[in-house]
Amino acid sequence: MVDRGWLETGLVTAPSTTSVFAGFRFPREVISVAVRWYLRYGLSYRDVEELLAERGISVDHVTIYRWVQRFTPEFIEAARPCRHCPGNRWFADETYVKVGGQWTYLYRAVDQYGQVIDVLLSARRDLAAARRFFARAMRAGTIPAEVTTARAPAYPRVLDELIPSALHTVEQYANNPIEADHGRLKARLRPMRGLKRHRSARVLAAGHAFVQNVRRGHYEIATHAPARDKAPYRFRQPRCDNLTTSAAGWRSNAARGWHNATAPLKAWRFHRHDEALQQSTPCGASGNCTGSPCPCLVAHRDDAHARKD
């Protein structure tokens, strides 16, 4: 072989990191929406299948189940750098979840701002489970100054071991924030026919906590997006100033005090009615009459209402 002084082949490099959606038939937008719908709302897999079918997307409910199990941990891990640091006041408690016909214990904790810090599913309610839960929760990067729990005997020992500087509170009704937050999860589990495997229960509990945190604003996600693409902007009441007519000299809807959802419909109806009356006036659309509103328009409107009565 002869050395020609240059490379005969290109550099051999490791393959670049591929997307987690690579190899899946459906676009990432469809998968993301289906997973979010299932985690956020009280829907079954067949309900999500029906909603997608109404939008022209044919997906089997088993495929949606696989999407939830596959992509929920990926979404949580991808959004972890954008998560807000938890507060220094924690409310921890465990609730019951039936998995495979057996009652299990789901440890959950929230801070004073309502952010779900962590969740842990355990088959037993003992010292090891409590220690494992608080060790996981402290990975969020915050050392709590106060921890409010129930009167379970395992909590004082675990807190003295892991967080000796924290104030432990066990007063009655002090743990209401986490008790109320349990209701959100129970409302999500109610439409389901039951959980069969521990892995499915863990994914659902973690995904529900993640979606709740996103909805409550505990993640800095899509901050660069324009305001018109964000949900609060979409749910504002429309001004509908374009429905007013310049010929009649209408004022803006804000000056009229229209702040309800039926105002645009009323404006459209009055606008169409005045247009029909204006075409039947002597001046028509020529603008020969002076004054605002047009005297002919007012007279014909009164005649129309009189004939109607």
C-alpha positions in Angstrom: 0.0 0.0 0.0 1.2 3.5 -0.8 1.0 6.4 1.6 -0.5 9.3 -0.3 -0.2 11.8 2.5 -3.9 12.3 3.1 -6.8 10.5 4.7 -8.3 7.8 2.6 -11.5 7.7 4.6 -13.4 10.1 6.8 -12.9 10.3 10.5 -14.6 7.6 12.5 -16.7 9.2 15.3 -19.3 8.0 17.7 -22.9 8.4 16.5 -24.5 11.5 17.7 -27.2 11.4 20.3 -30.5 10.6 18.7 -33.9 11.8 19.8 -36.0 9.7 22.2 -38.7 9.8 19.6 -36.5 8.1 17.0 -38.1 5.0 15.6 -41.6 5.8 16.5 -44.3 6.0 13.8 -46.2 9.1 15.1 -44.8 12.6 15.4 -43.4 13.8 18.7 -46.3 16.3 19.0 -48.9 13.6 18.9 -47.0 11.5 21.5 -46.5 14.5 23.8 -50.1 15.6 23.7 -51.4 12.0 24.3 -49.1 11.6 27.3 -50.0 15.0 28.7 -53.8 14.4 28.4 -53.5 11.1 30.2 -51.4 12.5 33.1 -53.3 15.7 33.5 -57.0 14.8 33.1 -59.1 11.9 34.5 -59.1 10.0 31.2 -58.6 6.3 30.5 -56.4 5.1 27.7 -59.5 4.4 25.6 -60.7 8.0 26.2 -57.4 9.4 24.9 -57.7 7.0 21.9 -61.2 8.4 21.2 -60.0 12.0 21.5 -57.2 11.4 19.0 -59.6 9.6 16.6 -61.8 12.7 16.6 -58.8 14.6 15.4 -58.0 12.1 12.6 -55.3 10.2 14.4 -55.8 6.4 14.7 -53.9 5.1 17.7 -54.6 2.0 19.7 -55.1 2.4 23.5 -52.3 -0.1 24.1 -49.9 2.1 22.2 -50.9 5.1 24.3 -50.1 3.0 27.4 -46.7 2.2 26.1 -46.1 5.9 25.3 -47.0 6.9 28.9 -44.7 4.2 30.4 -41.8 5.1 27.9 -41.9 8.9 27.8 -43.1 10.0 31.2 -39.6 9.5 32.8 -38.0 11.1 29.8 -40.1 14.2 30.1 -39.4 14.5 33.8 -35.7 14.1 33.4 -35.6 16.5 30.4 -37.4 19.2 32.4 -35.3 18.8 35.6 -32.9 21.6 34.9 -35.8 24.0 34.5 -37.4 23.1 37.8 -37.6 25.7 40.6 -35.9 24.9 43.9 -38.3 23.7 46.5 -39.1 25.9 49.5 -37.8 25.3 53.0 -41.1 24.2 54.6 -42.1 20.7 53.7 -45.4 18.8 54.3 -44.9 15.1 54.0 -47.5 12.3 54.3 -48.4 8.9 52.8 -51.6 7.8 51.2 -53.0 4.5 50.2 -53.0 3.2 46.6 -54.3 -0.2 45.5 -51.9 -1.9 43.1 -52.7 -5.4 41.9 -55.4 -5.8 44.5 -53.1 -5.0 47.3 -52.9 -1.7 49.3 -49.6 0.1 49.0 -48.2 3.3 50.5 -47.4 6.3 48.4 -45.2 8.8 50.1 -45.6 12.4 48.9 -44.3 15.8 50.0 -45.1 19.4 49.0 -43.6 22.7 50.0 -45.3 25.9 51.1 -45.7 27.0 47.5 -47.6 23.8 46.5 -44.7 22.2 44.5 -44.7 18.4 44.7 -41.1 17.7 45.9 -41.1 13.9 45.4 -43.1 10.7 45.4 -42.2 7.2 46.5 -44.3 4.0 46.2 -43.6 1.4 48.9 -45.2 -1.9 49.7 -44.5 -1.2 53.4 -44.9 1.7 55.8 -41.8 1.4 57.9 -38.6 3.1 58.9 -36.7 2.0 55.7 -39.4 3.4 53.4 -39.5 6.8 55.2 -35.7 7.0 55.2 -35.6 6.2 51.4 -38.3 8.8 50.7 -36.6 11.7 52.5 -33.2 10.7 51.0 -34.8 11.0 47.5 -36.6 14.3 48.4 -33.4 15.9 49.5 -31.8 15.4 46.1 -33.9 18.4 44.9 -31.2 20.6 46.5 -33.0 22.1 49.4 -32.5 21.4 53.1 -35.8 22.1 54.8 -36.0 24.3 57.9 -39.4 22.8 58.9 -41.0 19.5 58.2 -44.7 18.8 59.0 -45.7 15.2 59.1 -48.3 12.9 60.7 -47.7 11.2 64.0 -46.2 8.0 62.5 -43.3 6.8 64.8 -40.9 6.5 61.9 -40.8 10.2 61.0 -39.0 11.5 64.2 -36.2 8.9 63.9 -35.7 9.6 60.2 -35.6 13.3 60.6 -33.2 13.2 63.5 -30.9 11.1 61.3 -31.1 12.9 58.0 -32.2 16.5 58.8 -31.4 17.1 62.5 -31.6 20.9 62.0 -35.2 20.9 60.8 -38.1 21.7 63.1 -40.5 18.7 63.2 -44.2 19.7 63.5 -46.9 17.2 64.2 -49.8 19.5 65.3 -53.3 18.7 64.3 -54.5 20.1 61.0 -50.9 21.4 60.3 -50.6 18.8 57.5 -53.7 19.9 55.6 -51.7 21.1 52.5 -50.5 17.7 51.7 -53.8 16.1 52.6 -55.6 18.4 50.2 -53.0 17.6 47.5 -53.7 13.9 47.9 -57.1 14.6 46.6 -55.7 15.7 43.2 -54.1 12.3 42.8 -57.1 10.4 44.0 -59.3 12.3 41.5 -57.0 11.2 38.8 -57.1 7.5 39.9 -60.8 7.4 40.3 -61.8 6.9 36.6 -59.3 4.1 36.2 -60.1 0.4 36.5 -57.1 -0.1 38.8 -53.4 -0.4 38.7 -51.9 -3.8 37.9 -48.2 -3.3 38.4 -45.9 -1.3 40.7 -44.0 0.1 37.8 -47.2 1.6 36.2 -48.2 3.0 39.6 -44.8 4.7 40.1 -44.8 6.2 36.6 -48.3 7.5 37.0 -47.6 9.0 40.4 -44.4 10.7 39.2 -46.0 11.9 36.0 -49.0 13.3 37.7 -46.8 15.2 40.2 -44.7 16.5 37.2 -47.8 17.8 35.3 -49.2 19.4 38.5 -45.9 21.3 39.0 -45.8 22.4 35.4 -49.4 23.6 35.6 -48.7 25.5 38.9 -45.7 27.3 37.4 -42.9 25.5 39.1 -40.9 25.0 35.9 -39.3 27.6 33.7 -40.4 26.0 30.4 -41.0 27.8 27.1 -40.2 31.2 28.7 -38.9 32.4 25.3 -42.2 31.7 23.6 -44.2 34.8 22.6 -47.1 35.8 24.9 -49.7 35.0 22.3 -48.8 31.3 22.4 -49.2 31.0 26.2 -52.3 29.7 27.9 -53.1 32.8 30.0 -53.1 34.9 26.9 -55.4 32.5 25.1 -58.0 32.5 27.9 -58.3 36.3 28.1 -61.6 37.8 27.1 -61.6 39.0 23.4 -61.9 42.8 22.9 -63.5 42.4 19.4 -63.0 46.1 18.6 -63.0 45.1 14.9 -66.8 44.4 15.2 -67.6 48.1 15.8 -68.6 50.3 12.9 -66.9 53.6 12.1 -69.9 55.0 10.3 -72.0 54.9 13.4 -69.2 56.2 15.5 -69.3 53.3 18.0 -67.0 53.4 21.0 -64.7 50.6 21.9 -66.0 47.6 23.8 -63.8 48.6 26.8 -65.6 52.0 27.0 -69.0 50.2 26.8 -68.1 48.1 29.8 -68.3 44.7 28.0 -66.3 42.3 30.0 -68.2 39.1 29.6 -68.0 36.3 27.0 -71.3 37.2 25.3 -70.2 40.7 24.4 -68.6 39.8 21.1 -71.8 37.9 20.0 -74.0 40.9 21.0 -71.8 43.3 19.1 -71.9 41.1 16.0 -75.7 40.9 16.1 -76.1 44.6 16.5 -73.6 45.3 13.8 -75.4 43.0 11.3 -78.8 44.5 12.3 -77.6 48.1 11.8 -76.1 47.2 8.4 -79.4 45.8 7.2 -81.3 49.0 8.4 -78.7 51.3 6.8 -79.2 49.8 3.4 -83.0 50.6 3.6 -82.6 54.3 4.7 -83.0 57.1 2.2 -79.4 58.0 2.5 -78.2 54.4 2.3 -74.5 54.2 2.4 -73.9 57.5 0.6 -73.4 59.4 3.9 -75.7 62.4 2.9 -77.1 62.5 6.4 -75.2 64.3 9.1 -74.9 63.4 12.7 -73.9 60.3 14.6 -75.7 58.1 14.6 -77.6 58.7 11.3 -81.1 60.2 11.9 -82.5 58.0 9.2 -81.0 54.9 10.8 -82.5 55.8 14.1 -86.0 56.4 12.6 -86.0 53.2 10.6 -84.8 51.2 13.7 -87.7 52.6 15.7 -90.2 51.8 12.9 -88.8 48.2 12.7 -89.2 47.7 16.5 -92.8 49.2 16.3 -93.8 46.8 13.5 -92.3 43.9 15.5 -94.3 44.8 18.6 
